[in-house]
Amino acid sequence: MIVEETNVTEENIVVEENIVVEEKLYNVLGIMFEVTKKRYYFEIVDNETYKKGDKVIVDTVRGKELGVVYGGPMMLSERVLVLPLKPVLKKADSDEIKRYEELKVESSNANAVCKERIIHHKLPMKLVGTEFTFDRTKLIFYFTAEGRIDFRDLVKDLANTFKLRIELRQIGVRDEARILGNIGICGKELCCRTFINKFDSVSIKMARDQGLVINPAKISGVCGRLLCCINYEYYQYEEALRLYPAVNQHVKTVDGDAKVISISPLNGYIYADVEGKGIMKIKIEDIKFNKKEAKKLKNELTDVELEHKVLEKE
C-alpha cells in the first residue's frame, strides 16, 4: 500500500472566520381552517393586500381550500417555518365565499346523517365534526373513540348515500375540544382554539414541580386531560429546581436537621420541619443536601400522582 504524504502549510489552509450566513425571509400569512381550527403559514406570492379576517384561497395537500387570515402579513425566517411553503393563491371572491357557506350547510346535514348511521351500525364512536373539501370531491368525518373502530361497513354505507369519497378520521380528545370550543377554567376561550397548533406533552410531574395540587378538577381542562398551560412556565421551574432538594427529603440547615415540606423555587426558599423547632422558612443557600438523592426522589411519583397519570394521555 502506498500512502501519499500531503504537506499541510499555513498557505493551503483556509480558515473561515466570522462568516455570517444570511437567513432567508419569507412573506407569509397565518391561515386558519374553520372546522379543525388548525393554523398554518402560507407564502404570499402576489402583490395583493391581505388583512386579518380575510377569506383566502390557498393551495394545500388536498387541493384548493378556503381559509381565514388570522395573522400577517409578516416576514419570518426559514428557521421558524416548515418548508416548502404552500402559496396563498388569491382572496376569495363572493362566489367562492357563497359556495363555501353552502358547503357548510351541506356538511351540517351530512353530520346528522352520519350520526344516524353510527347508531344504526351500533358503533362506539362520537362524531365531532364534518367538512367537505372545497372542490367537493371528498367528505371528511372527524370522530373520537376508545381504541380502534372497525367502521368499514359505515364507510360503504356513507359512500352509497353521498356518492363521494368518504374519510373517517379519528382524533384525540384535545382535538375534539379545539373543534367544539369552550371556555377554560381561567374564564377565557380555550388556548387550543385560539393559538395552540401542536399539542406538547404535559405530565403530572410538571404540575407537581410547580406546586400544583394534584386534583383532576384543578389541573385538567374541558378535554379531561392536563391543562396545556401547565407547560407554559415549566422551563423556569425546571431550571430553578436543579438547585433544590426534593419534597420529603432530609436536609441539613443552620437550625439543625430537617425534612422538606414544600418548595418555592422562584422565590429562593423552602419550608422545612426542623427537629425540635417545627416548620420554618429557610433560604436555599442555608441548606445542605444530597443532590443524587434529590434527583432520584424528584423522579418518583406518589400513589396519588400515579393514579392520575391517565390525565397525561393525548
Secondary structure as GFF3:
##gff-version 3
##sequence-region A 1 314
A	DSSP	three_ten_helix	10	12	.	.	.	ID=ss1
A	DSSP	beta_strand	25	32	.	.	.	ID=ss2
A	DSSP	beta_strand	39	44	.	.	.	ID=ss3
A	DSSP	beta_strand	55	60	.	.	.	ID=ss4
A	DSSP	beta_strand	63	77	.	.	.	ID=ss5
A	DSSP	three_ten_helix	78	80	.	.	.	ID=ss6
A	DSSP	beta_strand	87	91	.	.	.	ID=ss7
A	DSSP	alpha_helix	94	121	.	.	.	ID=ss8
A	DSSP	beta_strand	126	132	.	.	.	ID=ss9
A	DSSP	beta_strand	138	144	.	.	.	ID=ss10
A	DSSP	alpha_helix	152	162	.	.	.	ID=ss11
A	DSSP	beta_strand	165	170	.	.	.	ID=ss12
A	DSSP	alpha_helix	173	180	.	.	.	ID=ss13
A	DSSP	alpha_helix	191	194	.	.	.	ID=ss14
A	DSSP	alpha_helix	204	209	.	.	.	ID=ss15
A	DSSP	alpha_helix	216	219	.	.	.	ID=ss16
A	DSSP	three_ten_helix	228	231	.	.	.	ID=ss17
A	DSSP	alpha_helix	234	241	.	.	.	ID=ss18
A	DSSP	beta_strand	250	253	.	.	.	ID=ss19
A	DSSP	beta_strand	256	264	.	.	.	ID=ss20
A	DSSP	beta_strand	269	274	.	.	.	ID=ss21
A	DSSP	beta_strand	278	283	.	.	.	ID=ss22
A	DSSP	three_ten_helix	284	286	.	.	.	ID=ss23
A	DSSP	beta_strand	287	288	.	.	.	ID=ss24
A	DSSP	alpha_helix	291	298	.	.	.	ID=ss25
A	DSSP	alpha_helix	303	307	.	.	.	ID=ss26
A	DSSP	three_ten_helix	309	312	.	.	.	ID=ss27
###
